[in-house]
Amino acid sequence: MDRFIFLTFDGLSRGAVYAAFALSLVLIWRAARIVNFAQGAMAVATAYAGYSVANTTGSYWLGFAVALVGGLVLGAGVERVVMRFVDHSSPLNGVVVALGLVLVIQAVLGMIYGNEFRPAGAPFDRDAFVVGGIALLSRFDLFVFGAVFAVVALLVLLFTRTAVGLRMRAAAFAPDVSRLLGVNVGGMLTLGWALAAAVGSLAGMLVIPTELGLHPNAMDVVFVSAFTAAVVGGLDSAVGAVVGGVVVGLLLSYVSGYLGATVAPIAVLVLLLVVLLGRPGGLFGSVKARVA
C-alpha cells in the first residue's frame, strides 16, 4: 500500500506537468485547428533563454519571466513568419512544416549551447514531505499544481467569458464568416500561437528541473506524453487536457513502478491507440469539434 500511495502522488506530480503542456496544444488547436509538433522544441528554446538570464543575474524569477515572454514572442513570430504562409488546404502541410521547425530549432540550440545536458535549478525544494514514512509531494510539486490550476482557470475564463476568446474560436472554426463580421482573423491566430507558446514555455520551466536538465531534445519524450494527454482529454477542452495529463501521469507512474521504466512508453502509446479507436474526440471533446 505504501508503494501504491507513493506512485500515486508521483503520478499526480508528473501529470500536472503533462497537463500544462497539453494545454498549449489545446490552445493551438482552438486557435488554428492544427497540432503544433514544434511546441516542445519551442519550449526548450525559451527555457534556454530563461535559464541563461537566471544564471547571469542570479534571479530564477527573472529568468522565469523571460521564458514566458520569450514564448509569447516566439509563438507570434512563428505564426507571422512561417505558419501564415503554409497552405492549409491539407492538414499534412502544417504538420510537415512544424516537424521542419523542430529540426531547425534543435540544430540552432545545439550550435549555440552544445548538446550536453546542462543543470536546471528549481525555485523550491524538490525533497518530498514524508508522512508516515511515505514520501508524498514536494514544495516544487505544489508550485506546479498551483501554476497549472491558475493557467486552467485563466484559459477557461478567456474562452467562456471574454469577447477575445469568442473571437479566437470563431476565427478558428469559420474564418471567412468571422472576417465578414469584422473579426481580425490574422490577429486572433497570432494571439493563439503566442498564448500557446507561453503556456508551453511554462510547461518547459516546470518539467526540465525534474528531468536530466537542459538539452535541445529535452522535451521530445514529454511531448509524446502531453500529446497523448491532450487527445485523451479532447483537443478542444482545457479541462480535458488537465484530466488527460493526470491520467497519463498516473499511468506512467504505475507502469514504471510495477512493470519497469522501459514498459512505460509502450503503455502511453497503447493508451493513445485505444482512445483514438474508441473515442477519437476525447473524454471531454466532441466529434463536431474535431472535424470542423
C-alpha positions as CSV (number, residue, x, y, z in Angstrom):
1,M,0.0,0.0,0.0
2,D,2.9,2.4,0.8
3,R,4.3,1.8,-2.7
4,F,0.9,2.5,-4.3
5,I,0.5,5.8,-2.4
6,F,4.0,6.9,-3.3
7,L,3.4,6.1,-7.0
8,T,0.0,7.9,-6.9
9,F,1.5,11.1,-5.7
10,D,4.4,10.7,-8.1
11,G,1.9,10.3,-10.9
12,L,0.0,13.3,-9.9
13,S,3.1,15.5,-9.9
14,R,4.0,14.1,-13.4
15,G,0.5,14.6,-14.6
16,A,0.4,18.2,-13.7
17,V,3.4,19.0,-15.9
18,Y,1.9,17.0,-18.8
19,A,-1.4,18.8,-18.3
20,A,0.4,22.2,-18.6
21,F,2.0,21.1,-21.9
22,A,-1.2,19.6,-23.2
23,L,-2.9,22.9,-22.6
24,S,-0.5,24.6,-25.0
25,L,-1.5,22.0,-27.7
26,V,-5.2,22.7,-26.9
27,L,-4.7,26.4,-27.4
28,I,-3.1,25.9,-30.8
29,W,-5.9,23.6,-31.8
30,R,-8.5,26.1,-30.7
31,A,-6.8,29.0,-32.5
32,A,-5.7,27.4,-35.7
33,R,-7.1,23.8,-35.9
34,I,-3.6,22.4,-36.1
35,V,-1.4,20.3,-33.8
36,N,1.9,22.1,-33.4
37,F,4.6,19.3,-33.3
38,A,7.2,22.0,-32.8
39,Q,5.8,23.0,-29.4
40,G,8.3,21.0,-27.5
41,A,11.3,22.5,-29.3
42,M,9.9,26.0,-28.9
43,A,9.5,25.4,-25.2
44,V,13.1,24.2,-24.9
45,A,14.4,27.3,-26.8
46,T,12.6,29.7,-24.3
47,A,13.8,27.6,-21.4
48,Y,17.4,28.1,-22.6
49,A,16.8,31.8,-22.7
50,G,15.2,31.8,-19.2
51,Y,18.0,29.8,-17.6
52,S,20.6,31.9,-19.3
53,V,19.1,35.0,-17.8
54,A,18.7,33.3,-14.4
55,N,22.4,32.2,-14.4
56,T,23.6,35.6,-15.4
57,T,21.5,37.7,-13.0
58,G,21.2,35.1,-10.2
59,S,17.4,35.6,-10.2
60,Y,15.3,32.5,-11.1
61,W,12.1,34.5,-11.3
62,L,13.6,37.0,-13.8
63,G,14.6,34.1,-15.9
64,F,11.1,32.5,-15.5
65,A,9.5,35.8,-16.7
66,V,11.9,36.0,-19.6
67,A,11.0,32.4,-20.7
68,L,7.2,33.2,-20.6
69,V,7.7,36.5,-22.5
70,G,10.0,34.7,-24.9
71,G,7.3,32.1,-25.5
72,L,4.8,34.9,-26.4
73,V,7.3,36.5,-28.8
74,L,8.4,33.2,-30.4
75,G,4.9,31.9,-30.8
76,A,3.8,35.1,-32.5
77,G,6.9,35.1,-34.7
78,V,6.4,31.5,-35.8
79,E,2.8,32.2,-36.8
80,R,3.7,35.5,-38.6
81,V,6.8,34.4,-40.3
82,V,6.3,30.7,-41.0
83,M,2.8,29.2,-40.4
84,R,0.9,32.1,-42.0
85,F,2.4,31.2,-45.4
86,V,1.6,27.5,-45.2
87,D,-1.0,26.1,-47.5
88,H,-3.7,24.8,-45.1
89,S,-5.8,23.1,-47.7
90,S,-4.3,19.8,-46.3
91,P,-3.6,19.3,-42.6
92,L,-0.4,17.4,-43.5
93,N,1.2,20.6,-44.8
94,G,1.2,22.2,-41.3
95,V,2.5,19.0,-39.7
96,V,5.4,18.8,-42.1
97,V,6.4,22.5,-41.6
98,A,6.2,22.0,-37.8
99,L,8.4,19.0,-37.9
100,G,10.9,21.0,-40.0
101,L,10.8,23.7,-37.3
102,V,11.7,21.1,-34.7
103,L,14.9,20.2,-36.7
104,V,15.8,23.8,-37.2
105,I,15.3,24.9,-33.6
106,Q,17.1,21.9,-32.2
107,A,20.0,22.4,-34.6
108,V,20.3,26.1,-33.7
109,L,20.2,25.3,-30.0
110,G,22.9,22.7,-30.4
111,M,25.2,25.1,-32.2
112,I,24.7,27.8,-29.6
113,Y,24.6,25.8,-26.4
114,G,26.1,22.5,-27.3
115,N,24.5,19.0,-27.0
116,E,25.5,18.3,-23.4
117,F,23.0,18.3,-20.6
118,R,23.1,21.5,-18.5
119,P,21.8,21.7,-14.9
120,A,18.5,23.4,-14.4
121,G,17.6,24.5,-10.9
122,A,14.1,24.7,-9.4
123,P,12.8,27.7,-7.4
124,F,11.6,25.4,-4.5
125,D,12.9,22.4,-2.6
126,R,12.3,19.1,-4.5
127,D,12.6,16.9,-1.4
128,A,9.2,15.4,-0.7
129,F,7.3,15.8,2.5
130,V,7.3,12.5,4.4
131,V,4.1,11.5,6.2
132,G,4.0,8.1,7.9
133,G,7.2,7.1,6.3
134,I,5.8,7.7,2.8
135,A,7.3,10.4,0.5
136,L,4.4,12.5,-0.9
137,L,4.7,15.9,-2.6
138,S,7.5,18.5,-2.5
139,R,7.2,22.2,-2.4
140,F,8.1,22.3,-6.1
141,D,5.2,19.9,-6.8
142,L,2.8,22.2,-5.0
143,F,4.2,25.1,-7.1
144,V,3.5,23.0,-10.3
145,F,-0.1,22.3,-9.2
146,G,-0.7,26.0,-8.4
147,A,0.7,27.1,-11.7
148,V,-1.4,24.6,-13.7
149,F,-4.5,25.5,-11.8
150,A,-4.0,29.2,-12.4
151,V,-3.4,28.6,-16.2
152,V,-6.6,26.4,-16.5
153,A,-8.7,29.0,-14.7
154,L,-7.4,31.8,-16.9
155,L,-8.0,29.9,-20.1
156,V,-11.5,28.8,-19.1
157,L,-12.3,32.5,-18.3
158,L,-10.7,33.6,-21.6
159,F,-12.7,31.2,-23.8
160,T,-16.0,31.3,-22.0
161,R,-16.3,34.8,-20.5
162,T,-14.4,37.2,-22.8
163,A,-15.0,38.6,-26.3
164,V,-11.4,37.9,-27.3
165,G,-11.8,34.2,-26.5
166,L,-15.0,34.1,-28.6
167,R,-13.3,35.8,-31.5
168,M,-10.4,33.3,-31.3
169,R,-12.7,30.4,-31.5
170,A,-14.8,32.0,-34.3
171,A,-11.6,32.7,-36.3
172,A,-10.6,29.1,-36.0
173,F,-13.9,27.5,-36.8
174,A,-15.2,29.9,-39.5
175,P,-12.5,32.4,-40.6
176,D,-14.4,33.6,-43.7
177,V,-17.6,34.4,-41.7
178,S,-15.6,35.9,-38.9
179,R,-13.9,38.3,-41.4
180,L,-17.4,39.4,-42.6
181,L,-18.3,40.1,-39.0
182,G,-15.3,42.3,-38.5
183,V,-13.0,39.9,-36.6
184,N,-9.3,40.3,-37.2
185,V,-8.7,36.7,-38.0
186,G,-5.0,37.1,-38.6
187,G,-4.6,38.8,-35.2
188,M,-6.6,36.1,-33.4
189,L,-4.3,33.4,-34.9
190,T,-1.2,35.3,-33.9
191,L,-2.6,35.7,-30.3
192,G,-3.5,32.0,-30.2
193,W,0.0,31.0,-31.2
194,A,1.6,33.4,-28.7
195,L,-0.5,32.2,-25.8
196,A,0.1,28.6,-26.7
197,A,3.8,29.1,-26.8
198,A,3.8,30.9,-23.5
199,V,1.9,28.0,-21.8
200,G,4.4,25.6,-23.5
201,S,7.3,27.7,-22.1
202,L,5.7,27.5,-18.6
203,A,5.5,23.7,-19.0
204,G,9.1,23.6,-20.1
205,M,10.2,25.5,-17.0
206,L,8.2,23.2,-14.8
207,V,9.4,19.9,-16.3
208,I,13.0,20.5,-17.1
209,P,14.2,20.7,-13.5
210,T,12.6,17.3,-12.9
211,E,14.4,15.6,-15.8
212,L,18.1,15.4,-16.7
213,G,18.3,19.1,-17.4
214,L,18.5,21.4,-20.4
215,H,19.2,19.8,-23.7
216,P,18.0,20.5,-27.3
217,N,15.9,17.3,-27.2
218,A,14.8,17.7,-23.6
219,M,11.0,17.9,-24.4
220,D,10.8,15.1,-27.0
221,V,9.5,12.4,-24.7
222,V,7.4,14.9,-22.7
223,F,5.7,16.0,-26.0
224,V,4.6,12.4,-26.7
225,S,3.0,12.1,-23.2
226,A,1.5,15.6,-23.4
227,F,0.1,14.9,-26.9
228,T,-1.5,11.7,-25.5
229,A,-2.9,13.7,-22.6
230,A,-4.5,16.2,-25.0
231,V,-6.0,13.5,-27.1
232,V,-7.4,11.6,-24.1
233,G,-9.0,14.8,-22.7
234,G,-10.1,16.2,-26.1
235,L,-8.1,18.7,-28.2
236,D,-10.9,21.3,-27.8
237,S,-11.1,21.1,-24.0
238,A,-8.8,22.9,-21.5
239,V,-10.3,20.9,-18.6
240,G,-9.9,17.7,-20.7
241,A,-6.2,18.5,-21.1
242,V,-5.8,18.5,-17.3
243,V,-7.7,15.3,-16.8
244,G,-5.7,13.7,-19.6
245,G,-2.5,14.9,-18.1
246,V,-3.4,13.3,-14.7
247,V,-4.4,10.0,-16.4
248,V,-1.1,9.8,-18.4
249,G,0.9,10.8,-15.3
250,L,-0.7,8.1,-13.2
251,L,-0.3,5.5,-16.0
252,L,3.4,6.2,-16.4
253,S,4.0,6.1,-12.6
254,Y,2.1,2.9,-12.1
255,V,3.6,1.1,-15.1
256,S,7.1,2.3,-14.2
257,G,6.7,1.3,-10.6
258,Y,5.3,-2.1,-11.1
259,L,6.5,-3.2,-14.6
260,G,9.6,-1.2,-15.2
261,A,10.5,2.1,-16.8
262,T,11.1,0.5,-20.2
263,V,7.4,-0.5,-20.5
264,A,6.1,3.0,-19.7
265,P,6.4,4.5,-23.2
266,I,4.6,1.5,-24.7
267,A,1.8,1.9,-22.2
268,V,1.4,5.6,-23.3
269,L,1.2,4.6,-27.0
270,V,-1.3,1.8,-26.2
271,L,-3.5,4.4,-24.4
272,L,-3.3,6.7,-27.3
273,L,-4.3,4.0,-29.7
274,V,-7.2,2.9,-27.5
275,V,-8.6,6.4,-27.2
276,L,-8.2,7.1,-31.0
277,L,-10.1,3.9,-31.8
278,G,-12.7,4.1,-29.1
279,R,-13.4,7.8,-28.6
280,P,-11.4,10.0,-31.1
281,G,-13.0,13.2,-29.8
282,G,-11.5,12.5,-26.3
283,L,-13.3,12.3,-23.0
284,F,-14.4,16.0,-23.0
285,G,-14.3,16.6,-26.7
286,S,-17.0,16.2,-29.4
287,V,-16.9,14.8,-32.9
288,K,-18.2,18.0,-34.2
289,A,-15.3,20.0,-32.7
290,R,-12.7,17.6,-34.0
291,V,-13.9,17.6,-37.7
292,A,-14.8,21.3,-38.1
